[in-house]
Amino acid sequence: MNCPYIRPFTQFSHSCIIAAVKRILSFYIIREISSLFLLGLVIFTMVLLMGRLIKLTELVVTRGVPLADVCKMILYLIPSFLIYTIPMAFLLAVLLAFGRLSADNEIVVIKASGISLYQVMPPVIFCAVVAVLLAFGVSAIGAPWGNSSFRELSLRVLTNNITATIREKTFWDDIPGVVMYTDHYEEKSKQLKGVVIHDGRNTSRPMTIFARDGVISGTSGSNALRLSLQDGSIHMAGEDGLYRLVYFGEYSMTVGGTESSTPLPRNESDIWLSDLIRQMNDPAIPANIRRKHRTEFHSRFTFPCASFVFAILAVPLGIQNRRSGKSGGFAVSILIILAYYVMMSVAKTFPEKGLLPGSIALWLPNLVFIAIGLYFLRLASLEKSLPRLQLKTVLEFFRRSA
């Protein structure tokens, strides 16, 4: 019997089922990406921290620096690494998640149920937006706070633990803008023998100091170190090729900080976003410094947006990478990350040299990778294989470049 209500009811039920499947699939993909993202974030951050951890651990074991101060230093360093590890971890998470879905033939089942590859993208884009917002928060707030706090704490450690910084017969640059060398250091009396100091804090008039003896100590109410030098000479190079030589019997200088009531000088990576905007538009600041600030301003946005770029690129690559599994996904993610950050580093030099504005140069890598990702996504949706670049070709290219 033909009933006019059966067909509309069937269509309504089918649409409800498809909507429910899409909703369940979206939560499933978000959960898969989130778990892998957190794991990758911890791994990548620990790998980048490893080099610093070795040096900071040495301060505790051999130099007597309090463990609490070292733990604070590690905490202050983490935001500067998260700017890079958040996009890296997100790329790895998407590659591994869709690689597993493809290896278990779940992508085939999804397509057979009437859901296209483009309809799978919304949960991935949602995760990418969350990663972008998280990375931007770290870039705009976390990194300036962490960098400035790390510098202030480092200078306080230098002042309170002088033995943690002085190393005989070694050039050490723990103090920003100053390189020091001493032939001999007496730990108890804090006396120096055979001192060489290069003071480059004033770039227009750098000077090099040679002294027979010296005493190093902290200064009251300051983050700085006081150096009292005897029997030496000061060599200063000025503008227009001028050279000045001064001999002294006793000379005192303060390095490593300013009075506690005055904030420490910051470079462009330590400046808050509002201060960065004000300084890059200040005509009183030299043009090269303003270019650096403008480059830093755009990098605060371009690096966090890498998560969105990787979301589009990683889905088709993850689907195609069904045989190699997790090891293949990790290798592909490392290659993409290297290519992206090398391109970003090259692009960053153009605005610093005045060849291209930062608003164009720093966004070019993102646009290039988005275009490649959309092309790969189109091929994957049409069930076509992605173009493969042979390893021999890559190695031959690097060999010829070298």
KOLFIPA-564561 format. One record per atom (N, C-alpha, C): x, y, z; residue in one letter. Coordinates in steps of 0.2 Angstrom, whole numbers, padded with zeros to 4 digits, always signed. Example, Ala and Ser with C-alpha at 12.3 -4.5 7.8 and 13.67 -1.06 7.14 Angstrom:
<recs>
+0066-0028+0039a;+0062-0022+0039a;+0066-0016+0039a;+0064-0011+0035s;+0068-0005+0036s;+0064+0000+0039s;
</recs>
This chain:
<recs>
+0004-0006+0000m;+0000+0000+0000m;+0004+0006+0000m;+0003+0011-0004n;+0007+0017-0005n;+0004+0022+0000n;+0008+0024+0005c;+0006+0029+0010c;+0010+0036+0009c;+0007+0041+0008p;+0010+0047+0006p;+0015+0050+0012p;+0014+0047+0018y;+0017+0049+0024y;+0024+0045+0025y;+0024+0040+0022i;+0030+0035+0023i;+0037+0039+0021i;+0036+0041+0014r;+0042+0044+0012r;+0045+0050+0015r;+0041+0055+0017p;+0043+0061+0021p;+0046+0058+0028p;+0043+0054+0031f;+0045+0051+0037f;+0052+0048+0037f;+0053+0044+0031t;+0059+0041+0030t;+0065+0046+0029t;+0063+0051+0025q;+0068+0056+0024q;+0070+0060+0030q;+0065+0061+0034f;+0066+0065+0041f;+0070+0060+0045f;+0069+0054+0046s;+0073+0049+0050s;+0080+0049+0047s;+0081+0048+0041h;+0088+0048+0038h;+0092+0054+0040h;+0089+0060+0039s;+0092+0066+0041s;+0094+0067+0048s;+0090+0064+0052c;+0091+0064+0059c;+0097+0059+0061c;+0097+0054+0058i;+0102+0049+0059i;+0109+0052+0057i;+0109+0055+0051i;+0115+0058+0048i;+0118+0064+0053i;+0113+0068+0055a;+0115+0073+0060a;+0118+0070+0067a;+0115+0065+0069a;+0117+0062+0075a;+0124+0059+0074a;+0125+0055+0068v;+0132+0052+0067v;+0137+0058+0066v;+0135+0064+0063k;+0140+0069+0063k;+0142+0072+0070k;+0137+0072+0074r;+0138+0075+0081r;+0143+0070+0085r;+0141+0064+0084i;+0145+0059+0088i;+0152+0059+0085i;+0153+0059+0078l;+0159+0059+0075l;+0163+0065+0077l;+0160+0071+0077s;+0164+0077+0079s;+0167+0076+0086s;+0163+0074+0091f;+0166+0073+0098f;+0171+0068+0098f;+0170+0063+0094y;+0175+0057+0093y;+0182+0060+0091y;+0182+0064+0085i;+0188+0067+0083i;+0191+0072+0087i;+0187+0076+0091i;+0189+0081+0096i;+0193+0077+0101i;+0190+0072+0104r;+0193+0068+0109r;+0200+0065+0107r;+0200+0063+0101e;+0206+0059+0098e;+0212+0065+0097e;+0210+0070+0095i;+0215+0076+0094i;+0217+0078+0100i;+0213+0079+0105s;+0214+0083+0111s;+0219+0078+0115s;+0218+0072+0116s;+0223+0067+0120s;+0230+0067+0117s;+0230+0067+0110l;+0236+0067+0107l;+0240+0073+0107l;+0236+0079+0107f;+0239+0086+0107f;+0242+0087+0114f;+0239+0085+0120l;+0242+0085+0126l;+0248+0081+0127l;+0248+0075+0124l;+0254+0071+0125l;+0260+0074+0121l;+0258+0076+0114g;+0264+0080+0110g;+0266+0086+0113g;+0262+0090+0117l;+0264+0096+0120l;+0269+0095+0125l;+0268+0090+0129v;+0272+0088+0135v;+0279+0086+0132v;+0279+0082+0127i;+0285+0079+0124i;+0289+0084+0121i;+0286+0088+0116f;+0290+0094+0113f;+0293+0099+0118f;+0289+0101+0123t;+0291+0106+0128t;+0297+0103+0132t;+0296+0097+0134m;+0302+0094+0137m;+0308+0093+0133m;+0307+0092+0127v;+0313+0091+0122v;+0317+0098+0122v;+0313+0103+0121l;+0316+0110+0120l;+0319+0112+0127l;+0316+0110+0132l;+0318+0112+0139l;+0324+0108+0141l;+0326+0103+0138m;+0331+0098+0140m;+0338+0102+0140m;+0339+0106+0135g;+0346+0109+0135g;+0346+0114+0141g;+0341+0118+0142r;+0341+0123+0148r;+0341+0119+0155r;+0338+0113+0155l;+0337+0109+0161l;+0344+0107+0164l;+0348+0105+0159i;+0355+0103+0161i;+0359+0109+0164i;+0359+0115+0161k;+0362+0120+0164k;+0360+0123+0171k;+0353+0122+0171l;+0350+0125+0177l;+0351+0120+0183l;+0351+0113+0181t;+0353+0108+0186t;+0360+0109+0189t;+0364+0111+0184e;+0371+0112+0187e;+0372+0117+0192e;+0367+0122+0191l;+0367+0128+0196l;+0366+0125+0203l;+0361+0120+0204v;+0359+0117+0210v;+0365+0113+0213v;+0367+0109+0208v;+0372+0103+0211v;+0379+0106+0212v;+0382+0110+0208t;+0389+0113+0209t;+0389+0120+0211t;+0384+0124+0210r;+0385+0131+0212r;+0381+0133+0218r;+0377+0129+0221g;+0373+0131+0227g;+0367+0135+0226g;+0365+0136+0220v;+0359+0140+0219v;+0353+0136+0222v;+0348+0140+0226p;+0342+0136+0229p;+0338+0133+0223p;+0335+0127+0225l;+0331+0124+0220l;+0325+0127+0219l;+0322+0131+0223a;+0316+0135+0222a;+0317+0140+0216a;+0323+0143+0216d;+0325+0148+0211d;+0325+0145+0204d;+0328+0139+0204v;+0329+0135+0198v;+0322+0133+0195v;+0318+0131+0200c;+0311+0129+0198c;+0307+0135+0195c;+0308+0141+0198k;+0305+0147+0195k;+0308+0149+0188k;+0314+0148+0187m;+0317+0149+0181m;+0314+0145+0175m;+0313+0138+0177i;+0310+0133+0172i;+0303+0136+0171i;+0299+0138+0176l;+0292+0140+0175l;+0292+0146+0170l;+0297+0151+0171y;+0297+0157+0167y;+0299+0155+0160y;+0303+0150+0159l;+0305+0148+0152l;+0300+0145+0148l;+0295+0141+0151i;+0290+0137+0148i;+0286+0141+0143i;+0283+0147+0144p;+0279+0151+0139p;+0283+0152+0133p;+0289+0154+0133s;+0293+0156+0127s;+0293+0149+0122s;+0293+0143+0125f;+0294+0137+0122f;+0287+0135+0119f;+0281+0137+0123l;+0275+0135+0121l;+0272+0138+0114l;+0275+0144+0113i;+0273+0148+0107i;+0275+0143+0101i;+0280+0139+0101y;+0282+0134+0096y;+0279+0127+0097y;+0279+0125+0103t;+0277+0118+0104t;+0269+0117+0103t;+0265+0122+0104i;+0258+0122+0103i;+0256+0120+0096i;+0259+0124+0091p;+0258+0122+0084p;+0261+0115+0082p;+0267+0114+0085m;+0270+0107+0083m;+0266+0101+0086m;+0264+0102+0092a;+0260+0097+0095a;+0253+0096+0092a;+0250+0101+0089f;+0244+0101+0086f;+0244+0097+0079f;+0250+0099+0076l;+0251+0096+0069l;+0252+0088+0070l;+0256+0086+0075l;+0257+0079+0076l;+0251+0076+0078l;+0246+0079+0082a;+0240+0076+0085a;+0235+0075+0079a;+0235+0079+0074v;+0230+0078+0068v;+0233+0073+0064v;+0240+0073+0063l;+0242+0068+0058l;+0241+0061+0061l;+0243+0060+0068l;+0242+0053+0071l;+0234+0051+0071l;+0230+0056+0073a;+0223+0055+0073a;+0220+0052+0067a;+0221+0056+0061f;+0219+0054+0055f;+0223+0048+0052f;+0229+0047+0054g;+0232+0041+0052g;+0230+0035+0055g;+0228+0035+0061r;+0225+0030+0064r;+0218+0028+0061r;+0214+0033+0060l;+0207+0032+0057l;+0208+0029+0050l;+0213+0031+0046s;+0214+0028+0040s;+0216+0021+0040s;+0221+0020+0045a;+0224+0013+0045a;+0218+0008+0048a;+0214+0010+0052d;+0208+0006+0054d;+0202+0006+0050d;+0203+0009+0044n;+0198+0009+0039n;+0191+0013+0041n;+0192+0017+0046e;+0187+0021+0049e;+0185+0027+0044e;+0190+0029+0040i;+0188+0034+0035i;+0184+0032+0030i;+0185+0025+0028v;+0181+0022+0023v;+0174+0021+0025v;+0173+0019+0031v;+0166+0019+0034v;+0163+0026+0035v;+0167+0031+0036i;+0164+0037+0037i;+0161+0040+0030i;+0165+0039+0025k;+0163+0040+0018k;+0157+0036+0016k;+0157+0030+0017a;+0152+0025+0015a;+0145+0027+0018a;+0145+0031+0024s;+0139+0033+0027s;+0137+0039+0025s;+0140+0042+0020g;+0137+0048+0016g;+0141+0055+0019g;+0146+0054+0023i;+0149+0060+0026i;+0156+0061+0022i;+0156+0067+0019s;+0162+0068+0015s;+0168+0071+0019s;+0174+0071+0016l;+0180+0073+0020l;+0179+0081+0022l;+0176+0085+0018y;+0175+0092+0020y;+0170+0092+0026y;+0165+0087+0027q;+0161+0088+0033q;+0164+0085+0039q;+0170+0082+0038v;+0174+0080+0044v;+0178+0086+0047v;+0179+0091+0043m;+0184+0096+0045m;+0181+0101+0050m;+0175+0102+0051p;+0173+0107+0057p;+0176+0105+0064p;+0176+0099+0066p;+0179+0098+0073p;+0186+0099+0073p;+0190+0098+0067v;+0197+0099+0067v;+0198+0107+0067v;+0194+0110+0063i;+0195+0118+0063i;+0193+0120+0070i;+0188+0117+0074f;+0187+0119+0081f;+0193+0118+0085f;+0196+0113+0085c;+0202+0111+0089c;+0208+0116+0087c;+0208+0118+0080a;+0213+0122+0078a;+0212+0129+0081a;+0206+0132+0081v;+0204+0138+0084v;+0206+0139+0091v;+0205+0133+0095v;+0207+0133+0102v;+0214+0133+0103v;+0218+0130+0098a;+0225+0130+0099a;+0228+0137+0097a;+0225+0140+0092v;+0227+0147+0090v;+0226+0152+0096v;+0220+0151+0099l;+0219+0156+0104l;+0223+0155+0110l;+0225+0148+0112l;+0230+0147+0117l;+0237+0149+0115l;+0239+0148+0109a;+0245+0150+0107a;+0246+0158+0107a;+0241+0161+0105f;+0241+0169+0105f;+0241+0171+0112f;+0237+0168+0117g;+0237+0170+0124g;+0244+0170+0126g;+0248+0164+0125v;+0255+0163+0127v;+0259+0168+0124v;+0258+0170+0117s;+0263+0175+0114s;+0262+0182+0116s;+0255+0184+0118a;+0254+0191+0119a;+0255+0192+0127a;+0254+0187+0131i;+0254+0188+0138i;+0260+0184+0142i;+0260+0177+0140g;+0264+0173+0144g;+0271+0174+0142g;+0273+0174+0136a;+0280+0175+0134a;+0283+0181+0137a;+0280+0187+0136p;+0283+0193+0139p;+0284+0193+0146p;+0279+0190+0150w;+0279+0190+0157w;+0285+0185+0159w;+0285+0179+0156g;+0290+0174+0157g;+0297+0177+0156g;+0298+0180+0150n;+0305+0182+0148n;+0308+0188+0153n;+0303+0192+0155s;+0306+0198+0159s;+0307+0195+0166s;+0302+0191+0168s;+0303+0188+0175s;+0309+0183+0175s;+0311+0180+0170f;+0317+0176+0170f;+0323+0180+0170f;+0323+0186+0167r;+0329+0190+0167r;+0330+0193+0174r;+0324+0195+0177e;+0325+0198+0184e;+0327+0193+0189e;+0325+0187+0188l;+0327+0182+0193l;+0334+0180+0192l;+0336+0180+0186s;+0343+0178+0184s;+0348+0183+0187s;+0346+0189+0186l;+0351+0194+0189l;+0351+0194+0197l;+0345+0192+0200r;+0345+0192+0207r;+0350+0186+0209r;+0349+0180+0205v;+0353+0175+0207v;+0361+0176+0206v;+0362+0180+0200l;+0369+0183+0199l;+0372+0187+0205l;+0367+0191+0208t;+0369+0195+0214t;+0370+0191+0220t;+0366+0187+0221n;+0366+0183+0228n;+0370+0177+0227n;+0372+0175+0221n;+0376+0169+0221n;+0382+0170+0216n;+0386+0174+0218i;+0391+0176+0213i;+0395+0170+0211i;+0397+0165+0215t;+0400+0159+0213t;+0397+0155+0208t;+0390+0156+0207a;+0387+0153+0202a;+0388+0155+0195a;+0392+0161+0194t;+0393+0164+0188t;+0400+0165+0186t;+0404+0165+0191i;+0411+0166+0189i;+0415+0160+0187i;+0418+0159+0181r;+0421+0153+0179r;+0428+0156+0177r;+0433+0152+0179e;+0440+0154+0177e;+0442+0152+0170e;+0446+0156+0167k;+0449+0155+0160k;+0443+0153+0155k;+0437+0157+0156t;+0432+0155+0152t;+0428+0162+0151t;+0427+0163+0144f;+0423+0169+0143f;+0415+0168+0144f;+0412+0172+0149w;+0405+0170+0151w;+0401+0177+0150w;+0395+0176+0147d;+0391+0181+0145d;+0384+0181+0148d;+0384+0179+0155d;+0378+0178+0158d;+0374+0185+0159d;+0378+0190+0160i;+0376+0197+0161i;+0374+0200+0154i;+0368+0202+0152p;+0367+0205+0146p;+0371+0211+0144p;+0374+0210+0138g;+0378+0216+0135g;+0385+0216+0137g;+0387+0211+0142v;+0394+0211+0145v;+0397+0204+0144v;+0403+0204+0142v;+0407+0198+0141v;+0413+0198+0146v;+0414+0194+0150m;+0420+0194+0155m;+0424+0188+0155m;+0430+0189+0157y;+0435+0184+0157y;+0440+0185+0163y;+0442+0180+0167t;+0447+0181+0172t;+0451+0175+0172t;+0458+0176+0174d;+0463+0171+0174d;+0462+0167+0181d;+0460+0170+0186h;+0459+0167+0193h;+0454+0170+0197h;+0450+0166+0200y;+0445+0169+0205y;+0445+0166+0212y;+0446+0170+0217e;+0446+0167+0224e;+0439+0168+0226e;+0436+0162+0228e;+0429+0162+0230e;+0428+0165+0236e;+0432+0164+0241k;+0431+0167+0248k;+0431+0174+0248k;+0436+0177+0245s;+0437+0184+0245s;+0434+0188+0239s;+0432+0184+0234k;+0429+0186+0228k;+0433+0191+0224k;+0440+0189+0224q;+0445+0193+0221q;+0446+0190+0214q;+0448+0194+0209l;+0449+0192+0202l;+0456+0194+0200l;+0459+0190+0196k;+0466+0191+0194k;+0466+0190+0186k;+0469+0195+0183g;+0469+0195+0175g;+0462+0196+0172g;+0459+0202+0173v;+0452+0203+0171v;+0452+0206+0164v;+0447+0203+0160v;+0446+0206+0153v;+0438+0207+0153v;+0436+0213+0151i;+0428+0214+0151i;+0427+0218+0145i;+0422+0215+0141h;+0420+0219+0135h;+0413+0221+0136h;+0412+0228+0137d;+0405+0231+0138d;+0402+0234+0132d;+0397+0230+0129g;+0394+0232+0123g;+0387+0235+0124g;+0385+0237+0130r;+0379+0239+0132r;+0377+0246+0128r;+0382+0250+0127n;+0381+0256+0123n;+0384+0254+0116n;+0380+0253+0111t;+0382+0251+0105t;+0386+0256+0101t;+0385+0262+0102s;+0389+0268+0099s;+0396+0268+0102s;+0397+0266+0108r;+0403+0267+0111r;+0405+0261+0115r;+0406+0255+0112p;+0408+0249+0115p;+0415+0250+0118p;+0417+0247+0124m;+0423+0248+0127m;+0426+0241+0130m;+0432+0240+0130t;+0436+0234+0132t;+0440+0236+0138t;+0440+0233+0143i;+0443+0235+0150i;+0448+0229+0151i;+0454+0231+0153f;+0459+0226+0155f;+0462+0228+0162f;+0462+0223+0167a;+0464+0225+0173a;+0468+0219+0176a;+0473+0221+0181r;+0477+0216+0184r;+0473+0213+0189r;+0470+0217+0194d;+0466+0214+0199d;+0459+0217+0199d;+0454+0213+0203g;+0448+0216+0204g;+0444+0212+0209g;+0439+0215+0212v;+0434+0212+0217v;+0427+0213+0214v;+0423+0208+0215i;+0416+0208+0213i;+0412+0207+0219i;+0406+0211+0219s;+0402+0211+0224s;+0395+0213+0222s;+0390+0212+0226g;+0383+0214+0225g;+0382+0221+0227g;+0377+0225+0225t;+0376+0232+0227t;+0369+0232+0231t;+0369+0236+0236s;+0363+0236+0240s;+0357+0240+0236s;+0351+0237+0237g;+0345+0239+0234g;+0345+0239+0226g;+0349+0234+0223s;+0350+0234+0216s;+0350+0226+0214s;+0349+0225+0207n;+0350+0219+0205n;+0357+0218+0201n;+0361+0223+0202a;+0367+0223+0199a;+0373+0221+0202a;+0379+0220+0199l;+0385+0218+0202l;+0390+0224+0202l;+0394+0225+0207r;+0399+0230+0207r;+0406+0227+0206r;+0409+0230+0201l;+0416+0228+0200l;+0421+0233+0202l;+0426+0232+0206s;+0431+0237+0208s;+0438+0234+0205s;+0440+0237+0200l;+0446+0235+0196l;+0452+0240+0198l;+0458+0237+0198q;+0464+0240+0199q;+0469+0239+0194q;+0473+0245+0192d;+0479+0244+0188d;+0477+0241+0181d;+0474+0246+0177g;+0472+0243+0170g;+0471+0249+0165g;+0467+0247+0160s;+0466+0252+0154s;+0460+0251+0151s;+0457+0256+0148i;+0450+0256+0145i;+0451+0258+0138i;+0449+0254+0133h;+0450+0255+0126h;+0443+0256+0123h;+0441+0262+0121m;+0435+0264+0118m;+0435+0265+0111m;+0430+0263+0107a;+0430+0264+0100a;+0424+0268+0099a;+0425+0274+0096g;+0419+0279+0095g;+0417+0279+0088g;+0413+0284+0086e;+0410+0285+0079e;+0416+0289+0075e;+0415+0288+0069d;+0420+0291+0064d;+0427+0288+0065d;+0428+0282+0067g;+0434+0279+0068g;+0438+0282+0074g;+0435+0285+0078l;+0439+0288+0084l;+0441+0283+0089l;+0447+0283+0092y;+0449+0278+0097y;+0452+0282+0103y;+0450+0279+0109r;+0452+0282+0115r;+0455+0277+0120r;+0460+0279+0123l;+0464+0274+0128l;+0465+0278+0134l;+0462+0275+0140v;+0463+0278+0146v;+0466+0273+0151v;+0471+0275+0155y;+0474+0271+0160y;+0471+0273+0167y;+0470+0268+0171f;+0468+0270+0178f;+0471+0266+0183f;+0471+0268+0189g;+0474+0265+0195g;+0468+0261+0198g;+0463+0264+0199e;+0457+0261+0202e;+0450+0263+0198e;+0446+0258+0196y;+0440+0260+0192y;+0435+0255+0195y;+0429+0258+0196s;+0423+0254+0198s;+0417+0255+0193s;+0414+0249+0192m;+0408+0249+0187m;+0403+0245+0189m;+0397+0246+0187t;+0391+0242+0189t;+0388+0239+0183t;+0387+0232+0183v;+0385+0228+0177v;+0379+0224+0180v;+0375+0222+0175g;+0370+0217+0176g;+0363+0219+0178g;+0362+0226+0179g;+0355+0228+0181g;+0355+0235+0183g;+0349+0237+0185t;+0348+0244+0187t;+0345+0244+0194t;+0344+0250+0197e;+0341+0251+0203e;+0334+0247+0203e;+0333+0245+0209s;+0327+0241+0210s;+0320+0245+0208s;+0320+0251+0209s;+0314+0255+0207s;+0314+0256+0200s;+0319+0255+0196t;+0319+0256+0189t;+0318+0249+0185t;+0313+0248+0181p;+0313+0242+0177p;+0319+0240+0173p;+0320+0234+0172l;+0326+0232+0168l;+0324+0233+0161l;+0329+0235+0157p;+0328+0236+0149p;+0326+0230+0146p;+0321+0231+0141r;+0318+0225+0138r;+0320+0225+0130r;+0321+0219+0128n;+0321+0219+0120n;+0314+0218+0118n;+0313+0217+0111e;+0307+0216+0108e;+0303+0210+0110e;+0306+0205+0112s;+0303+0199+0114s;+0300+0199+0121s;+0302+0204+0125d;+0300+0205+0132d;+0294+0210+0132d;+0293+0214+0127i;+0288+0220+0127i;+0281+0217+0127i;+0277+0220+0131w;+0270+0219+0130w;+0267+0221+0124w;+0262+0219+0121l;+0259+0220+0115l;+0257+0228+0114l;+0254+0231+0119s;+0253+0238+0119s;+0259+0242+0118s;+0264+0240+0122d;+0270+0244+0122d;+0274+0243+0115d;+0273+0237+0112l;+0276+0236+0106l;+0273+0240+0100l;+0266+0241+0101i;+0262+0245+0096i;+0265+0252+0096i;+0265+0255+0102r;+0267+0262+0104r;+0274+0263+0101r;+0279+0258+0102q;+0286+0260+0101q;+0287+0259+0093q;+0283+0254+0090m;+0284+0254+0083m;+0281+0259+0079m;+0277+0263+0082n;+0274+0269+0078n;+0277+0276+0081n;+0282+0275+0085d;+0285+0281+0088d;+0291+0284+0083d;+0290+0290+0080p;+0295+0292+0075p;+0302+0294+0079p;+0302+0295+0085a;+0308+0296+0089a;+0313+0290+0089a;+0310+0284+0089i;+0314+0278+0089i;+0317+0277+0082i;+0324+0275+0082p;+0327+0274+0075p;+0323+0269+0071p;+0324+0270+0064a;+0320+0266+0059a;+0321+0258+0060a;+0328+0256+0061n;+0329+0249+0062n;+0326+0246+0068n;+0326+0250+0073i;+0323+0247+0079i;+0315+0246+0078i;+0312+0251+0075r;+0305+0251+0073r;+0303+0245+0069r;+0308+0244+0064r;+0307+0238+0060r;+0307+0231+0064r;+0312+0231+0069k;+0312+0225+0073k;+0306+0224+0077k;+0303+0230+0080h;+0297+0229+0083h;+0291+0228+0079h;+0291+0230+0073r;+0285+0229+0068r;+0286+0221+0066r;+0292+0219+0065t;+0292+0211+0064t;+0290+0207+0070t;+0292+0209+0076e;+0290+0205+0082e;+0282+0206+0083e;+0279+0211+0081f;+0272+0212+0082f;+0268+0207+0077f;+0270+0207+0071h;+0267+0202+0066h;+0269+0195+0068h;+0275+0193+0071s;+0276+0187+0073s;+0272+0184+0079s;+0270+0189+0083r;+0265+0187+0088r;+0259+0184+0086r;+0257+0186+0079f;+0251+0183+0077f;+0252+0177+0072f;+0257+0178+0068t;+0259+0173+0063t;+0260+0166+0066t;+0264+0166+0071f;+0266+0159+0074f;+0260+0156+0077f;+0256+0159+0081p;+0250+0156+0084p;+0245+0153+0078p;+0245+0157+0073c;+0241+0155+0067c;+0243+0148+0064c;+0249+0146+0065a;+0252+0140+0062a;+0248+0134+0064a;+0244+0134+0069s;+0240+0128+0071s;+0234+0128+0066s;+0231+0133+0064f;+0226+0133+0059f;+0229+0131+0052f;+0235+0133+0050v;+0238+0131+0044v;+0239+0123+0044v;+0242+0121+0050f;+0243+0114+0050f;+0237+0109+0050f;+0231+0112+0053a;+0225+0108+0053a;+0223+0107+0046a;+0223+0111+0041i;+0221+0110+0034i;+0226+0105+0031i;+0233+0106+0032l;+0238+0102+0029l;+0238+0095+0032l;+0237+0094+0038a;+0238+0088+0041a;+0233+0083+0040a;+0227+0085+0039v;+0221+0080+0038v;+0222+0076+0031v;+0224+0078+0025p;+0225+0074+0020p;+0231+0070+0020p;+0237+0073+0024l;+0243+0069+0025l;+0242+0063+0029l;+0238+0065+0034g;+0236+0059+0039g;+0233+0053+0036g;+0228+0055+0032i;+0224+0050+0028i;+0228+0046+0024i;+0233+0049+0020q;+0237+0046+0015q;+0242+0041+0019q;+0244+0043+0025n;+0249+0040+0029n;+0247+0034+0033n;+0243+0029+0030r;+0240+0024+0033r;+0245+0018+0035r;+0250+0017+0031r;+0254+0011+0032r;+0260+0012+0037r;+0263+0018+0037s;+0269+0019+0042s;+0267+0020+0049s;+0261+0022+0051g;+0259+0022+0058g;+0261+0028+0061g;+0262+0027+0068k;+0264+0033+0072k;+0271+0036+0070k;+0276+0031+0069s;+0283+0033+0067s;+0283+0037+0061s;+0279+0035+0056g;+0278+0039+0050g;+0275+0046+0051g;+0270+0046+0055g;+0267+0053+0057g;+0271+0057+0060g;+0275+0055+0065f;+0280+0059+0068f;+0286+0061+0063f;+0288+0057+0059a;+0293+0059+0054a;+0290+0065+0049a;+0284+0064+0047v;+0281+0069+0043v;+0280+0076+0046v;+0278+0075+0053s;+0277+0081+0057s;+0284+0085+0057s;+0289+0082+0059i;+0295+0085+0059i;+0298+0088+0053i;+0296+0085+0047l;+0298+0088+0041l;+0294+0094+0039l;+0288+0094+0041i;+0283+0100+0040i;+0286+0105+0044i;+0287+0104+0051i;+0289+0109+0056i;+0295+0112+0053i;+0300+0108+0051l;+0307+0111+0049l;+0306+0116+0043l;+0302+0113+0038a;+0301+0117+0032a;+0297+0124+0034a;+0292+0123+0038y;+0288+0129+0040y;+0293+0134+0044y;+0296+0132+0049y;+0300+0137+0053y;+0307+0140+0049y;+0309+0136+0044v;+0315+0138+0040v;+0312+0144+0036v;+0306+0142+0033m;+0303+0147+0028m;+0301+0154+0032m;+0299+0153+0039m;+0297+0158+0043m;+0303+0162+0045m;+0309+0159+0046s;+0315+0162+0048s;+0318+0166+0042s;+0317+0164+0036v;+0319+0167+0030v;+0315+0173+0029v;+0308+0172+0030a;+0304+0178+0029a;+0305+0183+0034a;+0307+0182+0040k;+0308+0187+0045k;+0314+0191+0044k;+0318+0189+0039t;+0324+0193+0038t;+0322+0199+0033t;+0317+0198+0029f;+0315+0203+0024f;+0313+0210+0027f;+0308+0210+0032p;+0306+0216+0035p;+0312+0219+0039p;+0316+0215+0042e;+0322+0218+0046e;+0327+0221+0042e;+0327+0219+0036k;+0332+0223+0031k;+0328+0228+0027k;+0322+0229+0028g;+0318+0234+0024g;+0316+0232+0017g;+0317+0225+0016l;+0315+0223+0009l;+0308+0222+0008l;+0304+0220+0013l;+0297+0219+0012l;+0294+0221+0019l;+0288+0224+0019p;+0284+0225+0025p;+0283+0219+0029p;+0283+0219+0036g;+0281+0213+0040g;+0274+0211+0039g;+0270+0215+0037s;+0263+0213+0036s;+0262+0208+0030s;+0267+0208+0025i;+0267+0204+0019i;+0272+0198+0020i;+0278+0199+0022a;+0283+0194+0023a;+0282+0189+0028a;+0279+0191+0034l;+0278+0186+0039l;+0272+0182+0038l;+0267+0184+0034w;+0261+0180+0032w;+0262+0176+0026w;+0267+0177+0022l;+0268+0172+0016l;+0269+0165+0018l;+0273+0163+0023p;+0273+0156+0024p;+0266+0153+0026p;+0262+0156+0030n;+0256+0154+0031n;+0251+0153+0025n;+0252+0158+0021l;+0248+0158+0014l;+0250+0152+0010l;+0257+0151+0009v;+0259+0145+0005v;+0257+0139+0008v;+0258+0138+0014f;+0256+0131+0017f;+0248+0130+0017f;+0244+0135+0018i;+0237+0135+0017i;+0235+0133+0010i;+0238+0136+0005a;+0237+0134-0002a;+0239+0127-0003a;+0245+0124-0001i;+0246+0117-0002i;+0241+0113+0002i;+0239+0115+0008g;+0235+0111+0012g;+0228+0110+0008g;+0225+0116+0005l;+0219+0115+0002l;+0220+0111-0004l;+0225+0111-0008y;+0226+0107-0014y;+0226+0100-0012y;+0230+0098-0006f;+0230+0091-0004f;+0223+0089-0002f;+0220+0093+0001l;+0213+0092+0004l;+0208+0090-0002l;+0209+0094-0007r;+0205+0093-0013r;+0207+0086-0017r;+0213+0084-0017l;+0215+0078-0020l;+0212+0072-0015l;+0213+0073-0009a;+0211+0068-0004a;+0203+0067-0005a;+0199+0072-0006s;+0192+0072-0006s;+0190+0068-0013s;+0194+0069-0018l;+0193+0065-0024l;+0196+0058-0025l;+0198+0056-0019e;+0201+0049-0019e;+0208+0049-0023e;+0211+0054-0024k;+0217+0054-0028k;+0223+0054-0023k;+0229+0051-0025s;+0235+0050-0021s;+0238+0057-0021s;+0241+0059-0015l;+0245+0065-0015l;+0252+0064-0018l;+0255+0070-0021p;+0261+0069-0024p;+0266+0067-0019p;+0271+0063-0021r;+0276+0060-0016r;+0283+0063-0018r;+0286+0066-0013l;+0293+0068-0014l;+0298+0063-0012l;+0302+0060-0016q;+0306+0055-0014q;+0312+0057-0010q;+0314+0053-0005l;+0319+0055+0000l;+0326+0056-0004l;+0327+0052-0009k;+0333+0054-0013k;+0333+0060-0016k;+0328+0063-0019t;+0327+0069-0022t;+0329+0075-0016t;+0326+0074-0010v;+0327+0079-0005v;+0334+0079-0003v;+0338+0073-0002l;+0345+0073+0000l;+0349+0076-0006l;+0347+0074-0012e;+0351+0077-0018e;+0351+0085-0018e;+0345+0087-0016f;+0344+0095-0016f;+0348+0098-0011f;+0348+0095-0005f;+0352+0098+0001f;+0360+0097-0001f;+0362+0092-0004r;+0369+0091-0006r;+0371+0096-0011r;+0367+0097-0016r;+0369+0102-0021r;+0369+0109-0017r;+0364+0111-0013s;+0364+0117-0009s;+0370+0118-0005s;+0373+0113-0002a;+0379+0113+0002a;+0385+0114-0002a;
</recs>
